[in-house]
Amino acid sequence: MRSDVVRSDAGSAGSFGSWLRAVGAEHLIPTWTPAASPSGGADGVRSDRHLACSDAVARFIVFEGGEASGKSTQASRLAARLGAVHTREPGGTAIGAGLRSLLLDARTTGLADRAEALLMAADRAQHVAEVVRPALDQGDHVVCDRYIGSTLAYQGHGRGLPVVDLKRISAWAADDLWPDLIVLLDVPPEVAAARSGGPRDRMEAAGDDFHDRVARGYRALASTDPLHWVTVDGTGSADEVEAAVWRAIAARLPELAPAPRIGDEPTAADDGSS
């Protein structure tokens, strides 16, 4: 098992835990205690929730951002650079692909916000069990396009569901597996609009007010957890953003810095000609 997944042995608190107790399902209560967030408040999730031990080999890196932020492109490029498993949510498994179709198909109507959040959690539970944790356990880096941050931004800030409850549900669904680093690609609405084209899926068509709330939610998440989130300006070209992303990752996870870019030519120092 991975040594860098830190767990707590204390019980949970709050409405979700109370409901589980009420229905006799105490064994499903997530194992963490409310911890003070970097801003000084209690966010219902322990402060060490995704700290990695210094001797860990595999790293779990997630890209987050709004629509047309470029995160899918950058996740693909980073995975290639690291030789990592490249995956996504929703839809990173065969079961998840069916859930993704239901969640994003513009023909899906009448889906309650809580049902949407629970379907996202179901996708995540399958994804972690089938793809993410097995890869990490065998020592492979994982780069994921969206993860728990998307639930907090979209279903929490966007739909207006309680963020603390969503954190608890997501933590349970993910078996308390949190990323080592979350890269938020921040793009102004006008840039995202200029990049968008073609038919819009159900989430993309949710409206400007919804996406404004999502963007503000992402910034709030990053600002209250600066130890694990890093924000990168996503307005440049794909190559410019990639360079900025790599600088940020190398600064936060320096053990990854020697990883070569596929196709890079060796320097004089690398090839021994100096």
Sequence and secondary structure as in RCSB ss.txt:
>XXXX:A:sequence
MRSDVVRSDAGSAGSFGSWLRAVGAEHLIPTWTPAASPSGGADGVRSDRHLACSDAVARFIVFEGGEASGKSTQA
SRLAARLGAVHTREPGGTAIGAGLRSLLLDARTTGLADRAEALLMAADRAQHVAEVVRPALDQGDHVVCDRYIGS
TLAYQGHGRGLPVVDLKRISAWAADDLWPDLIVLLDVPPEVAAARSGGPRDRMEAAGDDFHDRVARGYRALASTD
PLHWVTVDGTGSADEVEAAVWRAIAARLPELAPAPRIGDEPTAADDGSS
>XXXX:A:secstr
  TT     S   SHHHHHHHHTT GGGS S    B TTSSB SS TTTT   TT    EEEEE STTSSHHHHH
HHHHHHHT EEEESS SSHHHHHHHHHHH TT     HHHHHHHHHHHHHHHIIIIIHHHHHTT  EEEES HHH
IIIIIIIIT   HHHHHHHHHHHTTT   SEEEEEE  HHHHHHH  S   TTGGG HHHHHHHHHHHHHHHHH 
TTTEEEEE  S HHHHHHHHHHHHHHH GGGTT   TT    HHHHT  
